[in-house]
Each structure stands twice: as structure tokens, then as C-alpha cells.
């Protein structure tokens, strides 16, 4: 299974934001945990229904999004 197949977008779940396997875990939230310093193992311990590949899929999704849309640094600093 390609990692990105684990990321789903459904208008009925999390207001159409990308989630992990339709489980109502937004990719954005998982990335925020990682940015805050949580390890993959920390996240897996907290959310028992997630798998290591789910977290890697979030990172793959973020990488793909940046490649296609770019990043505006000035907006991030505000």
C-alpha cells in the first residue's frame, strides 16, 4: 500500500480536511504533535488505533503538499 493511500479526504469528516484512513485524525493535528516534540512512538501510545505507517503517511502528505504549493515564510512568521 502506498503511504498516501492512507490519507483520505471526505467532506463529511473533519470538514473535508485530510485525515488518516477516515478515522477523524486530521493530518494537520498529527503534524502539530510532531512539531511540538512528540515522537512517533509517543503518538502511537496515545492513539492506539494508529499505525506507524499512518504517521509516515502524514509526513509524506506534507512533503507532497509543499512540493506542489510551496511555502510562504513571511506568513508563517506572523
C-alpha positions in Angstrom: 0.0 0.0 0.0 1.3 3.4 -0.9 1.6 5.6 2.2 -0.5 8.3 0.6 -3.4 5.9 0.2 -3.8 6.1 4.0 -4.7 9.8 3.7 -8.4 10.4 3.0 -10.5 13.4 2.2 -14.2 13.3 2.9 -16.4 16.4 3.2 -18.3 14.6 6.0 -15.2 14.0 8.1 -13.2 16.9 9.8 -14.8 19.4 7.4 -13.0 17.9 4.4 -9.5 18.2 5.8 -7.1 15.4 5.0 -7.4 12.6 7.7 -5.8 9.3 8.4 -7.9 6.4 7.0 -11.1 8.3 7.7 -10.5 7.9 11.4 -11.1 11.6 12.2 -7.4 12.2 12.9 -6.5 15.2 10.8 -3.1 15.1 9.2 -2.6 18.7 10.5 -3.0 17.5 14.1 -0.5 14.7 13.8 2.0 17.1 12.2 1.4 19.5 15.1 2.2 16.8 17.6 5.5 16.1 15.8 6.4 19.8 15.7 5.7 20.0 19.4 8.3 17.3 20.0 6.3 14.2 20.3 7.9 11.2 18.8 6.1 8.7 16.5 6.1 6.3 19.4 4.5 8.9 21.7 1.7 9.4 19.2 1.2 5.7 18.8 1.0 5.2 22.5 -1.6 8.0 22.8 -3.8 6.9 19.8 -3.9 3.1 19.9 -5.8 2.8 16.6 -3.0 4.5 14.6 -0.1 2.7 13.0 3.5 3.8 12.3 2.7 4.0 8.6 -0.1 6.4 9.3 2.3 8.9 10.8 4.7 8.4 7.9 1.8 9.0 5.6 1.2 12.3 7.3 4.8 13.3 6.6 4.6 12.1 3.0 1.4 14.1 2.5 3.0 17.3 3.9 6.1 16.8 1.7 3.9 16.3 -1.4 1.8 19.4 -0.4 4.9 21.6 -0.1 6.3 20.4 -3.4 3.1 21.3 -5.2 2.1 24.5 -3.4 5.3 25.9 -1.9 5.6 27.7 1.4 5.4 31.4 2.1 7.7 32.0 5.0 6.6 35.6 5.8 3.0 34.3 6.6 4.5 31.7 9.0 6.4 34.2 11.0 3.4 36.4 11.7 
